Each structure stands twice: as structure tokens, then as C-alpha cells.
Amino acid sequence: MCGIVGYTGTKNATPILIDGLDTLAYRGYDSAGIAVWNGTDIVMRKEKGQLQNLKDILKNDPISGSCGIGHTRWATHGEPSYINSHPHGDDKKQLVLVHNGIIENYVRLKAMLQERGCKFVSDTDTEVVAQLLGDLYHGDPIGAITESMRLIEGSFALAILFRDDPYRIYCVCKDSPMVVGYGKDGAHIASDIPAMLAYTRDVTFMGDKQIAVLSPEGIAFYDEFGTPIDKGSTHIDWDLDAAKKGSYEHYMMKEICEQPVAFRKTAEQYVNFKSGKLKADCFPWSDEDAGAVKRIRIIGCGTAYHAGLLGKLYFKRLAGIPCESEIASEFRYSGYEFEPGELLFVISQSGETADTIAAMRMAKAAGVRTVAVCNVIGSTIAREADEVLFTYAGPEIAVAATKSYLTQVTVLFLAALRLAQVRGRIDDARSRELIDGLAAVPAAMESILAKKEKIQYFSSREFSARHVFFIGRGADSALAMEAALKLKEISYIHSEAYAAGELKHGTIALIEEGTLVIALVTQPSLAAKTASNIEEVRVRGANVLAVTNGPMPDVESHCASVWRIEKTDELLAPFTAIIPMQLFAYYMAVQKGCPVDKPRNLAKSVTVE
Ligand code: M6R
């Protein structure tokens, strides 16, 4: 999705803006632009396509100045083109701005402004905001911004330069993230934390409709009525290198390989491995609260939804609590009526996914207690949920979620274990057994990663596959969904996940000679049943690869290929079994020459509906 950066201070703004846009490029974009005050005027450069195109333009036609804003655009209103790329300005040439989000009433506003004589040059909703602000501007930037907020419907993060106040950047946002921070050479703004880390680690998250005014001397904040307010800052201790690729060819491979550490860091927040006990005070439930939970609902999108499917299994099996996991974009329009005693888990890596936020707000409005599982401190979901169980995955840059999924599942497992303990559903011995099993997970992951070439070799033989089916039962069925999503999103190979027992109710018609079927068989209690389903597809010509939980001769005998994970408790198997699936998707995409980290049409953080 779109990205915003801005800087005002003592240095040349252009390299700082380009560096910030480079950092935000992972979010996905199709054009980029900057605007800089060069001492006499606000000058813009923008171009369609890769950031390199903008860099080339700047090489031939540089601009310099100490105050500027920049943007990467992911087209929503109007095709990707020079004209539609940001920054946009008003007719009277009083201001330029960049915008993330969607202005829902832009058609109505545009008509009103056209009647007042405004001439539009682009198809964007953003230009409507620029023209509206220009129309309302009479020398008082804050007045114009507060006035425009009363007219605009939708989501927005805006960074604005006014020509007659050229060393200040005015920022405002609603339902679209924005952080500001003051570094040693001036003030910075960004739509995403990694773009700030090189300049400052103390950042302030902007709240809805709050205004920030950045100047070389500092940052001032105002509420939606223009009244000055104080805002604190949050220290971000993400390692700067964590957001860099290092010696890896792709972020995705780096992030896959970081999973043993991400798992350990996350688990250690909630578990004392020495004593073999959960850190009870890290969970938001008193004994009374835990006993009062009647039902759990988990919401998320994409990979986060898939983590929720495993969470559902854990809450049911471990804690004995009825649980449903739902896609946030469906749930929010389902007309669901919450019942007393329901708890809503909100899963999101970024904490900014529009549908997930909307579903969470719906639950909050109904008085339901919300618990976020989130990776980004200060994000909208982390701020608005009643409680947050953070994941400690560090910044995830590749569009394909890997370590965030793993850590989300980890937190959901531990939350279920905690509820199970408080509700008396599990004895000490079994708790200890599971915690000891968790302690062994990082080593089991490392052992898969150490043999990743085996998966690479397999992928080199299979990358021309046109369809791949992933099958499994129970937890494996949830894992299969995540495996299929990983493969399709980065390799563009059609892949489907099926509950293994469901195949013969229709989908088995698609199996023909050579069809690749990947059977996840990490649940010993269901293995015999899955083995029968494997045999059903094998005899119809499928080329079956099984992922097994240690040696499983009765399953392996039906399969052309086998990848084993270290034998483990079936509740813990998903932590390791997902890794070969991620590696498989990665190598298939690399073999096909796909842009692994930034797959076509996708964005890292989906801040629009
Ligand atoms: O930031 P979130 O966890 O809320 O993102 C939800 C999905 O957009 C995300 O998990 C998406 O499905 C993955 N990038 C796919 O790999």
C-alpha cells in the first residue's frame, strides 16, 4: 500500500526522502514522487513504476532543499501513471500534499469544488483533498486542516507543504497510520516505523484526527479542533539491521531463517523455560475472568486468519472453550450478534489491516472484550484493543508473512494453555510436557533449515507444476491453508488447500496423472485417516509428497517423497511443519523468477477495505 515520508531540518531533504521511500518500498507501490522546498518554490519530481525511475529523474534533474515530503503510491483511484502519482497540489498553487487511504466521498467533494471553478488534472481522490484544502486555506494551515476534516469521509494520512510556510510539514491522519519523530538533524514523518529507524527510535504515533506540525526545531501537536496537546513518545528497540536484507537474496528467506529466534523471543515473553511455567502476569486474565469466558471468536485476514484457525483448535482442545475463527472482512458484515461472555481475539501483524480494525471496533462497540495479537507497538489495533499480547517477530518486510504467522500461532497456543490452566483443564505434568516440547522447537526448526537444499532440489523438479493441492486433517488442514496461500501468492501457481477427507466430495475430479499433492500428516491421531486419503489420490495418478511427524511408515509407504519434521507432540507440530512449506513456496517462486518479496498486485499492509 502507499507509503509516506517527510523531513524538515538542517540536511538536504532529497536523499533522506529517497532513503525513506526505499525502506517503504516493501509495502508495494506502482509510482513514486517527492516535493521539496528549494528556497524559492516547492518543486516536484514524480514517476510511474519503480523507485529507480524517480531516482533516474533526480539524477538528471536534481532538487535540493531542507524540507520535503515523499510518497509511494499503490493505485486505488486512477491507474498508475505520472499524472496520478503523488504529490498533488491545488489550483491556486498554495500547497502540495501526499496521501495514504481512501476518500470515500471524493465524487461529491469533487463536484462541489468543480462548481467553484477548480480544475482537476488527475483521477485521484487525493487531488480532491488538495483542492479542498486550497479552497479552505486563507493563511491558517491548522484552520484549513480542521475545517477540511469535517468535510472528508474515509481514511487518510496526509503530509502537507504550504508554499507560504515552507519549512514546516503539516500532518494529519484518520484510520491510516502515521508516526513522527525528532532526530539529531530535524523532524521526520513516516507511515511505517522502519522508515524512521535510521534517524530516531523515539517515535510518536499519531491518533485519529490529531495534527502534527514538524519544523526544524521540533514537533507540535494539536487535536482535531486545533487546540495544542501534549503527546509522549515510544522507544522502538527494533534492530536497524533487522529491516535490512544483509547477505540474503530476499527478505523472505531471511525472515524464514529468523524463525527460531522469533519463536524463542516471543515464547520467552510468556514462558519461564527454567521453571517450566507460564508467566501468569503476562496474560490478561484473572482466575475469575478466565472462568467467565463462554466463547472465543478469532478474527484476522489472510495469514493472520490462518493463524486463527490453529488458535481455534488450541482453545477448543486445550482450554475446552467453544471457538470460531473468521475472516475479518466477512465477519464485519455478517450481522453477528455477540453473546455475553465472548472474548474476541484480533490477529494482525501490522495492526493496521482495515477490515480487522473495523471488525474489532464493531466488537468493542458491542461491549465485547478484545485481545489483540499484534507485532507492531503503537499500531491502531495495539492501541485500541482492550489488551495486547505482542508477538516479537521484529520487522517483517517481505509481503509473504512467515515469522509473523509463527509467532501469532505461538501466542495463541500460550494463551490457550494459560486459559486451560486457570480453568483446570490441564494438569501440571501435561503443562510441563508441552512447555518442554516448546523449548525444543527452535532446534527442530534449525534442523529443517539446515537441510533446506533438499527442498530446493525438490522444487527444482516441480516448479513447472500448474496446480498443487495441500491436504491434511485437523491442525494439518489449517496448515495446508497457509501453505497454499504462501505458494500461490509468491509463485503464482494455482494451489488449493483441502481437508483431506473432503476431497472425494468433488475436488478429487481434478486429480490426474502427475498432479502434485502435498499431504501434511503431523497429527498421529489422524494419520491413518489421512493415509487413506493419500491412497485415494495416489491411485488416480497424483505425485504425493508427505510431511510427517518423525518416521511414519504407514503413511510414507503411500508417498513418492517424504519430508520429516522432528518427532513432537501433535499440538506442537505446526510450529515446525510450516517451515518446509514456506521454503517450498520460496524455492518454487525463485525457480520461476518471480519477485519473491514483492509479489504482483499485493501490498504488505492492507489499509483499505
Ligand atoms: O498485517 P496483518 O497481519 O493484519 O495482515 C493480514 C494479511 O494481509 C496478511 O497476513 C497477508 O495475508 C500475508 N501478507 C500473506 O502472506
Boltz pocket constraint, residues with backbone or C-beta under 6 A from the ligand:
constraints:
  - pocket:
      binder: B
      contacts: [[A, 300], [A, 301], [A, 302], [A, 303], [A, 304], [A, 305], [A, 347], [A, 348], [A, 349], [A, 350], [A, 351], [A, 352], [A, 353], [A, 356], [A, 398], [A, 399], [A, 400], [A, 401], [A, 402], [A, 486], [A, 489], [A, 603], [A, 604], [A, 605], [A, 606]]
      max_distance: 6.0
